[in-house]
Amino acid sequence: LISLFQSSCTYQEPLLTSGYEKILDLVALGTVADLMPLRDENRIMVRLGLRQLSEHPRESLVQLLSAQNLMGRPISTTDIGWYITPVINSSGRLGCPRVAVDLLTSSDPGVCTELTKKLISLNKERQKLGEETYEGVKEQAKESLESFGSKFILIKDDSLPRGLTGSIASKVLRDYSQVPAVMVMAKADDGRLSGSLRSRGAF
């Protein structure tokens, strides 16, 4: 019965036996970017995805890998976490996710080159904006720390893009390690507040 079930599945879905390797690079990118635990099937899929990304990168990622000096060598999860996904994610963090979507779905070398340049530019803008914003909220973080009895920090910045609240909260948490929780708020278009919470350990 098991063999019959397997045969039926592979007959109905040929990608289960051939072709699935071609999308494991995206599986590896997404798994590492979302900080998922690398164990069990995740570990297997990421390992195979890294091989695919290193040996047979899709056309849409060739320019990005070249720009990040990752072509022609084995790519690791560290490379994904530090040099690939931050660039891809920058478009969404700055409110224009279509740039990353268009890159990942394009096969035109010229288009991929232009979109890669755009993403790298957006990533630099994200880094600069993040640094400037963090410098601007340091004093507010100190005041909040004092007002909450050195137990919590709450920062509100209406000008902060929603996509950057998490990184700013992480930086505040890093510099105030004695604080169990940190939140950074940003004003939404409809007047509501949204933001990100960061904490240490299991708290």
C-alpha positions in Angstrom: 0.0 0.0 0.0 2.9 2.4 0.8 4.5 1.7 -2.6 1.2 2.2 -4.3 0.6 5.5 -2.5 4.1 6.7 -3.4 3.7 5.7 -7.0 0.4 7.5 -7.2 1.8 10.7 -5.6 4.8 10.8 -8.0 2.6 10.1 -11.0 0.3 13.0 -10.1 3.1 15.3 -9.0 6.2 14.7 -11.1 8.1 17.5 -9.3 8.3 15.2 -6.2 10.9 13.1 -8.0 12.4 15.5 -10.5 12.7 19.2 -10.6 12.1 20.0 -7.0 15.9 20.7 -6.5 15.5 23.8 -8.6 13.4 25.5 -6.0 15.4 24.4 -2.9 17.6 27.5 -3.2 14.5 29.6 -2.5 13.6 27.2 0.4 17.1 27.8 1.8 16.9 31.5 1.5 13.4 31.7 3.2 14.3 29.2 5.9 17.5 31.1 6.9 15.9 34.5 6.5 13.1 33.6 8.9 15.6 32.2 11.5 14.0 28.8 11.5 15.7 26.0 13.4 18.1 24.1 11.2 17.1 20.6 12.3 15.2 17.6 10.9 13.8 18.3 7.4 14.8 22.0 7.5 18.4 21.0 7.8 18.1 18.6 4.8 16.3 21.1 2.6 18.7 24.0 3.5 21.7 21.8 2.8 20.4 20.8 -0.6 19.3 24.4 -1.3 22.8 25.7 -0.5 24.3 23.2 -2.9 21.8 24.4 -5.6 22.6 28.1 -4.8 26.3 27.4 -5.0 26.5 25.2 -8.0 23.5 26.2 -10.2 22.3 29.7 -9.1 19.1 30.9 -10.8 19.6 33.6 -13.4 17.8 36.1 -11.2 20.3 35.8 -8.4 23.6 35.6 -10.4 24.1 39.4 -10.4 23.3 39.7 -6.7 25.7 36.8 -5.8 28.4 38.4 -8.0 27.9 41.8 -6.4 28.3 40.3 -3.0 31.4 38.3 -4.0 29.7 34.9 -3.5 30.0 33.5 -7.0 32.2 30.5 -7.6 32.4 29.3 -4.0 30.3 27.3 -1.6 27.6 29.5 0.0 26.9 29.1 3.7 23.9 30.0 5.9 26.1 32.8 7.2 26.4 34.2 3.7 22.6 34.1 3.3 22.0 35.7 6.6 24.5 38.5 6.2 24.9 39.2 2.5 21.9 37.9 0.6 18.6 38.2 2.5 19.3 41.6 4.0 19.6 43.0 0.5 16.5 41.2 -0.7 14.5 42.2 2.4 15.5 45.9 2.1 12.9 46.6 -0.5 10.1 45.4 1.7 11.5 47.3 4.7 11.4 50.5 2.7 8.0 50.0 1.3 8.7 48.8 -2.2 8.7 44.9 -2.0 7.9 44.7 -5.7 11.6 45.2 -6.6 12.6 42.0 -4.8 9.6 40.1 -6.3 10.4 41.2 -9.8 14.1 40.2 -9.4 13.2 36.7 -8.1 10.7 36.1 -10.9 12.8 37.5 -13.8 15.0 35.6 -16.2 16.1 38.6 -18.3 19.8 39.3 -17.5 19.5 43.0 -18.2 16.4 43.4 -16.0 18.1 41.3 -13.2 21.2 43.6 -13.4 19.1 46.8 -13.0 17.0 45.3 -10.2 20.1 44.1 -8.3 21.5 47.6 -8.5 18.2 48.9 -7.1 18.2 46.4 -4.3 21.8 47.2 -3.3 21.0 50.9 -3.3 17.9 50.3 -1.2 19.9 48.2 1.3 22.4 51.1 1.7 19.6 53.5 2.2 18.1 51.1 4.8 21.4 50.9 6.7 21.9 54.6 6.6 18.3 55.3 7.8 18.7 52.7 10.5 21.9 54.2 11.8 20.5 57.8 11.8 17.3 56.7 13.4 19.1 54.8 16.1 21.3 57.8 16.9 18.1 59.9 17.2 16.3 57.6 19.7 19.2 56.9 22.0 18.3 59.7 24.4 14.7 58.7 24.3 15.7 55.1 25.2 17.7 56.3 28.2 14.8 58.4 29.4 12.4 55.5 28.9 14.7 53.1 30.8 14.7 55.5 33.8 10.9 56.0 33.7 10.3 52.3 33.7 12.6 51.6 36.6 15.3 50.1 34.4 12.9 47.2 33.4 11.5 48.3 30.1 12.1 50.6 27.1 9.3 52.1 25.0 10.3 54.2 22.0 7.8 56.1 19.8 8.9 57.6 16.5 6.2 58.5 14.0 8.7 59.0 11.2 10.2 55.5 11.5 9.2 53.2 8.6 7.4 50.0 9.8 10.0 47.8 8.2 12.8 49.2 10.4 11.1 48.9 13.8 12.5 45.4 14.3 16.1 46.3 13.6 16.0 49.4 15.8 14.4 47.4 18.7 17.2 44.8 18.3 19.9 47.5 18.5 18.3 49.0 21.6 18.1 45.6 23.2 21.7 44.9 22.3 22.9 48.1 24.1 20.6 47.7 27.1 21.1 44.0 27.8 19.8 44.4 31.3 16.3 45.3 30.0 14.0 42.3 29.5 11.9 43.8 26.7 12.1 46.6 24.1 9.5 48.0 21.8 9.8 50.5 19.0 6.6 52.0 17.7 5.7 53.6 14.3 2.6 55.4 13.2 0.4 53.6 10.7 -1.5 55.3 7.9 -4.9 54.8 9.7 -3.7 56.3 12.9 -3.0 53.1 14.7 0.4 52.3 16.2 2.4 49.3 15.1 5.9 48.2 16.0 8.3 45.4 17.1 9.1 43.9 20.4 12.5 42.3 21.2 13.5 40.5 24.3 16.2 38.1 25.6 16.0 34.4 26.2 12.5 32.9 26.6 10.9 36.1 28.1 
